[in-house]
Each structure stands twice: as structure tokens, then as C-alpha cells.
């Protein structure tokens, strides 16, 4: 159960962190509220299931391995020996996994200590709780540990939620909002990094060169080269606070949004359906 509690708290922390990440579309309204609540409940359930699976596949074997090590070495079964067992297994796994990561070129040597520390922090509390719950010399230990983990988990969950809400309410952390650009901020060339560009002029004209065209299925079907008019208008509502319109330029007239940050703004349009999460993004180049 301890590892399930850890998974739920980790999921909550991930949600609080993701609130700072760039997101677009669908915000606001009853539908979004219920969708968010459903997603959080589903995430909690999945975290519990993952935690229980982790307990069966990792925590209990570690407890048994610690007791086996005690028997083989002639030492008394203790929490220190169990913790040492967790550390040895964590370091071994970190070496194996880290080596695989380095072989595919996805990291550096820092991956070893990060993995080892993450595994120890994740497995040690749950393994020590499982060992205490299975102590044959203390009748009722299982229920005492279970109650302690449940109460402690709820307490940590409440503290994590309170800290997160306080951080956002005081402005220490901020929920993502698209950058508030003026029309003068739009002037310049915005590129997709692959040959496509939009050139916005101060006189209201825009030139598209090689701007990619996508079918409703998300498959690229061509590219646009055209000249038209552009306008940036602020709108009410959190879902789409800005409307970037491009007129007289084939099929580029609708569907553009502002993203990125104030320092690194972007313009984008959805590839396929908006709920696909795929976007065609152009970044400003001065």
C-alpha cells in the first residue's frame, strides 16, 4: 500500500507541475471541469493499480531478499539490512538501465546517480513498511502499519495539495497562459524549422512560403505559397484569448493560435483534430 500512496502523491505532484506547461484549447466551462475531475480520478486509480503491482513485483521480493541475506550471513533480520538490500538492488538496476540509456545516446553519466537515488527513494519506504507489517514477532503489526500508512499517506497528500495551491495562489508558480503579444510583436518572420515560414509585415500583409498543409487525418498533403492580410485580435475566454486571422491566403485564413512564452512566442495550428495534441508550430525569428 505504501508504494500505491507514493504513486498517488507522485501523480498529484506531476499534475501540479504540468499546470505550468503549455496547453491550449478546451479550457473553461462545465465540460472541461468534469473532464479534469474525471482525469484526476482516473489518474489516481491508475496510480493505485500501478502501486499495487509494484508492491507485488518489487517490494515483497526485496523483503524476502533481505531476509534471505540475513540467513545467509548469519545476521539478525533488521531494517538496516533491508535498507542495505534495497540500496544494492537499486544501484544494480541503475547501472543496468543507465548503461542501456547511454548506449542509445539518450543521456549522460548523471543518469546513474539519478536512477539510483530515485529507485531508493521510491522503494525504501514501501519495503520497510512491508517488512514491519510482516513481522511475525509483533501480533497485529500488519494492521498498525496499514493504518499508519493510510493516515500518513492522506496527511502527505493533503500537505502536497495545500503547498501546491499555496504556490499557485501566491504567484510562486503560475498556471500557463499564452503570451500577450501586440501587433508590433508579430512583425517578422516565423519559421517551422523545415523550410516553411510566415512573414508578417507592419502594414498588415503576410507572406507564406512553404507553409505545410495537412489533411483532417493529420497527413501532410502539400505546402502553401501565398500573400494575404493578417490581423491579431484579443478575445474573451481562456480557451483562445487571441485570434490570429490570415485573409486572402488560400486555406490559411482560420485556425491559428498564439503559444510559447513571452520570450519565445509561437504561432500554431492543429494537425488533424485539436484533441489529437499534434500541432504545426512556427517560431519567431528576428
C-alpha positions in Angstrom: 0.0 0.0 0.0 2.9 2.4 0.7 4.1 2.3 -2.8 0.5 3.0 -4.0 0.4 6.0 -1.8 3.7 7.2 -3.2 2.3 6.7 -6.7 -0.8 8.8 -5.9 1.3 11.6 -4.4 3.7 11.5 -7.4 0.7 11.8 -9.7 -0.5 14.8 -7.8 2.9 16.4 -7.9 3.0 15.8 -11.7 -0.4 17.4 -12.2 0.7 20.5 -10.2 3.9 20.8 -12.3 2.0 20.2 -15.6 -0.2 23.2 -14.8 2.8 25.4 -15.7 3.2 23.6 -19.1 1.9 25.0 -22.3 -1.7 23.9 -23.0 -4.3 25.1 -25.5 -7.9 24.6 -26.3 -10.9 23.2 -24.3 -10.2 25.2 -21.1 -13.2 26.6 -19.3 -16.8 25.5 -18.9 -18.6 22.7 -17.1 -17.4 20.1 -19.7 -13.8 21.0 -19.0 -14.3 20.9 -15.2 -15.9 17.5 -15.3 -13.3 16.3 -17.7 -10.5 17.4 -15.4 -12.1 15.8 -12.4 -12.5 12.5 -14.3 -8.9 12.7 -15.5 -7.7 13.2 -11.9 -9.8 10.3 -10.6 -8.6 8.1 -13.4 -5.0 9.1 -12.7 -5.5 8.2 -9.0 -7.0 4.8 -9.8 -4.2 4.0 -12.2 -1.6 5.1 -9.7 -3.1 2.8 -7.1 -3.1 -0.1 -9.5 0.5 0.6 -10.5 1.5 0.9 -6.9 -0.1 -2.5 -6.0 1.6 -4.1 -9.0 4.9 -2.6 -7.9 4.4 -3.9 -4.4 3.9 -7.4 -5.7 6.7 -7.3 -8.2 9.3 -5.3 -6.3 8.6 -4.6 -2.7 7.8 -8.1 -1.5 10.7 -9.7 -3.3 13.0 -7.1 -1.7 11.7 -8.0 1.8 12.3 -11.7 1.1 15.7 -11.0 -0.4 16.7 -9.0 2.8 15.6 -12.0 5.0 17.5 -14.4 2.8 20.6 -12.3 3.1 20.2 -12.3 6.8 20.0 -16.1 6.9 23.0 -16.5 4.6 25.2 -14.1 6.5 24.1 -15.3 9.9 22.9 -11.8 10.9 19.7 -10.8 12.6 16.9 -9.6 10.3 16.8 -5.9 10.7 15.6 -2.8 9.0 19.1 -1.7 8.4 19.8 -4.9 6.5 16.6 -4.5 4.5 17.6 -0.9 3.6 21.0 -2.1 2.5 19.4 -4.7 0.3 17.2 -2.0 -1.3 20.3 0.2 -1.9 22.3 -2.7 -3.5 19.4 -3.7 -5.8 18.7 0.0 -6.7 22.3 0.6 -7.6 22.5 -2.6 -9.7 19.3 -1.7 -11.6 20.6 1.9 -12.1 23.8 0.5 -13.6 21.9 -1.8 -16.0 19.2 0.7 -17.0 21.7 3.6 -17.2 24.0 1.7 -19.4 21.1 0.9 -21.8 20.2 4.6 -21.8 23.8 5.6 -22.6 24.1 3.0 -25.4 21.1 4.5 -27.2 22.6 8.0 -26.7 19.7 9.4 -24.6 21.6 10.7 -21.6 25.0 11.3 -19.8 26.7 9.8 -16.8 24.4 11.7 -14.5 21.7 9.1 -15.3 23.4 6.6 -12.9 23.1 8.6 -9.6 19.7 10.0 -10.6 18.3 6.5 -11.3 19.8 5.0 -8.1 18.5 7.8 -5.9 15.1 7.7 -7.5 14.8 3.9 -7.0 16.0 4.1 -3.4 13.6 6.9 -2.6 10.7 5.1 -4.3 11.3 1.6 -2.9 12.8 2.1 0.6 9.7 3.4 2.4 7.4 0.8 0.9 9.9 -2.0 1.6 10.4 -1.0 5.2 6.7 -0.8 5.8 6.2 -4.2 4.2 8.9 -5.7 6.4 7.3 -4.2 9.5 3.8 -5.4 8.5 5.1 -8.9 8.1 7.0 -9.1 11.4 6.0 -12.4 13.0 7.1 -11.3 16.4 4.6 -8.4 16.7 0.9 -9.5 16.6 -1.3 -7.0 14.8 1.7 -5.3 13.2 0.1 -5.6 9.7 -3.0 -3.6 10.7 -1.0 -1.0 12.7 1.3 -0.4 9.7 -1.6 -0.4 7.3 -3.4 2.3 9.4 -0.2 4.3 9.8 0.5 4.2 6.0 -3.2 5.2 5.3 -3.2 8.1 7.7 0.3 9.2 6.8 -0.5 9.0 3.1 -3.6 11.1 3.5 -1.7 13.6 5.5 1.1 13.9 2.9 -1.5 14.1 0.1 -3.2 16.9 1.9 0.1 18.7 2.6 1.2 18.3 -1.0 -2.1 19.7 -2.3 -2.0 22.6 0.2 1.5 23.5 -0.7 0.7 23.3 -4.4 -2.4 25.5 -4.1 -0.5 28.0 -1.9 2.3 28.2 -4.5 -0.1 29.0 -7.3 -2.3 31.4 -5.3 0.7 33.4 -4.1 2.2 33.5 -7.6 5.3 31.5 -6.8 4.1 29.1 -9.5 1.9 30.3 -12.4 -0.6 28.4 -14.5 0.3 28.6 -18.1 -1.1 31.5 -20.1 -0.3 32.3 -23.8 1.9 35.3 -24.1 0.1 38.6 -24.5 1.5 40.0 -27.8 0.9 43.2 -29.5 0.7 43.6 -33.3 4.2 45.0 -33.3 5.4 41.8 -31.7 4.1 39.8 -34.6 6.1 41.7 -37.2 8.9 39.5 -38.5 9.5 36.0 -39.9 8.1 32.9 -38.2 9.6 29.6 -39.3 8.8 25.9 -38.8 12.4 24.9 -38.9 11.8 22.8 -42.0 11.6 25.4 -44.8 8.1 26.8 -44.1 7.7 30.4 -43.0 5.2 33.2 -42.4 6.4 36.8 -42.8 4.2 39.3 -41.0 4.6 43.0 -42.1 3.8 46.1 -40.1 1.4 47.2 -42.9 -0.8 44.2 -42.3 0.4 41.9 -45.1 1.7 38.4 -44.6 3.6 36.2 -47.0 3.5 32.4 -46.6 6.3 30.3 -48.1 6.2 26.5 -47.9 3.7 26.5 -45.0 2.7 22.9 -44.7 -0.8 21.7 -45.5 -2.4 18.8 -43.5 -5.4 16.7 -44.2 -8.1 16.1 -41.5 -6.3 12.8 -40.8 -3.1 14.6 -39.9 -1.2 13.6 -43.1 0.7 16.3 -44.8 -0.7 16.9 -48.3 1.2 19.9 -49.6 2.5 23.4 -48.9 1.2 26.9 -49.3 2.9 29.8 -51.0 0.7 32.9 -50.9 0.3 36.5 -49.8 -2.6 37.9 -47.8 -3.7 40.1 -44.9 -3.2 39.4 -41.2 -4.8 40.7 -38.0 -4.3 39.9 -34.3 -7.4 40.4 -32.2 -7.8 39.7 -28.4 -10.9 37.6 -27.5 -12.7 36.9 -24.3 -12.3 33.5 -22.7 -9.4 31.3 -21.5 -9.7 28.7 -24.3 -8.5 31.1 -27.1 -7.6 34.5 -25.8 -6.3 35.6 -29.2 -7.5 35.2 -32.8 -4.8 35.4 -35.5 -6.6 35.7 -38.8 -5.0 35.5 -42.3 -7.2 36.6 -45.1 -6.9 36.1 -48.9 -4.3 33.3 -48.5 -5.9 30.0 -49.6 -6.7 27.8 -46.6 -4.6 29.7 -44.0 -7.5 32.0 -43.0 -8.6 30.3 -39.8 -7.2 28.1 -37.1 -4.2 30.0 -35.9 -3.3 30.4 -32.2 -0.6 32.0 -30.1 1.6 29.8 -27.9 5.0 29.6 -26.4 6.2 32.2 -23.9 6.7 35.9 -23.9 10.4 35.5 -24.6 9.9 32.7 -27.2 6.4 33.1 -28.7 5.0 30.8 -31.4 2.1 30.6 -33.8 0.5 27.3 -34.4 -2.4 25.4 -35.9 -3.7 22.0 -35.0 -2.8 19.0 -37.2 -5.9 16.9 -37.7 -8.3 17.2 -34.9 -7.5 19.5 -32.0 -7.8 16.7 -29.4 -5.0 14.8 -31.2 -2.5 17.1 -29.4 -0.4 17.4 -32.6 0.4 21.0 -33.7 2.2 22.7 -36.6 4.3 25.3 -34.9 6.2 28.3 -36.2 8.7 30.2 -34.0 9.5 33.9 -34.4 12.9 34.7 -35.9 14.1 38.2 -35.6 
